């Protein structure tokens, strides 16, 4: 009973915060609502006894990704008015697409193909059962090969990001004293021989 | 469970990964502006990979690493082909990058990772491995397309490729998750069994299958998931276009084979219908739109779309011979496409891509030999009889008719005839038009040798197609 109440509480918070992310005008608040959103889904995962996923969600998404995201949002000068420019113009199209998708999805769902039997009631685990241990064991035995490939994919992401963004330090302005000392007059001073030009009128009014 | 003896099966992948990491480090410390060491080491890595694939080839089917990895005749044959094509691709790329003056070590490292991703995909026996191999391949390709940062069109192409590719990966993943929800397994062979047991769930299974087909069709570039192909082909540097147009097609073929044939075979009648629509649309739109192109890279992009339609026909046939015909098609098509882009690279100069059809004018006066190579390539792509493209089309159509899809075969022939027009126009431009300007071709000796070999290989396979076809058949039966 308590569990159900807790679920409804976090579920409501999740839905409200998710809709706030989309509707709120200020991008910083939107990002903060997204944090709340992640947090409440982590709580729901905890109710489902998936504590590792819940912790990973809070640590990785709330702790790292969203903080970075907030940095980016605060650093970039996002013009909200310009982002919303096309809102009214594209609204009819958006509504039509949304309605079509709603109709299609309800047709599919009511077609009788999705009437799966209820999932088996979850058996609560014995004390000392660790979700994290189980995941770790599965990852490093059964799924070792996919796990390694995922590692390689991350390596590729790093290489790609660095090779696409790193520029050679061309505007390097350090002093090189040895060269400065060796400088001679010839390098610093350029003497140009010019012909003397005839004197001109300063005003230029004469015609 | 994984055993050490089974790890031997992965030796080519492990060595390739080790080499890629080694090359990354060597490239960081080398001061050579031409990155010649990186290039030579990358070629060495591929040569070693090919020899390991041959060394480990037993013709038997074996699983490794908790059955997520399979080594069978098809995977060995395709891996050897991929690594071989990788060698040729790197050679063309090095020539191009040197000409354009922006050789980068990362190009070869990412290229090796892309080849690794293809190899993972080719021998994937679990939906997770299929997905991860695909991501490894795609991520490397996105970065390679964007690598020339000074080019606005390359950045635009990379952006489009990345956004649409991410969407397609999402679709594929969604399909995989629904399949997992129904059957409770990622293993392709168990999936096959489970589908037979869950026959009352066919509607839901087909629902999941549609998402998987969307993912495959996007990677192949079949209509209506082809929007990225022309922009990426045109916008990317020619060397990368060549990469995108060859090895990933083999990977996408392998992916279709693994997912649709190994995994979803009980749903064959369902996916056949969907693939027929994709194939006919691809051949139609690809061939007709290609006529209107003036940029040769864009033209080849639409020609790819048309060829993908043909490639799908063999899978539609739904027989071992049909799959073998598709495999023959993709192997020869990749070779033709590399040759065609090779000619574009041959004609390019510094800061001049030479990617307009007009640039081919009077090629026979400027260099009769390479005009002849281009003639072989164009006749092959068009499917004119003694050349290899004809045999590829012939095998596919034969199996299609044998499976009873006569009207599809008729449509294929009809669109192939339309397609012949733009290939023949290129030949007309080369032989019967006069060039506006005739700068000498800038090409190193090795580039000339490899391009010539590429053309001659096509000619030889065209004259005796039975050998390669026997290889394809033996690797699938």
Interface residues (C-beta under 8 A of the other chain):
Chain A: X108 X111 X112 X113 X114 X141 X142 X143 X144 X145 X146 X149 X150 X152 X153 X155 X156 X157 X159 X160 X163 X164
Chain B: X1 X2 X10 X17 X21 X24 X64 X65 X66 X68 X69 X104 X106 X109 X110 X113 X116 X120 X126 X128 X129 X132 X133 X135 X136 X139 X140 X142 X143 X146 X147 X149 X201 X202 X203 X204 X207
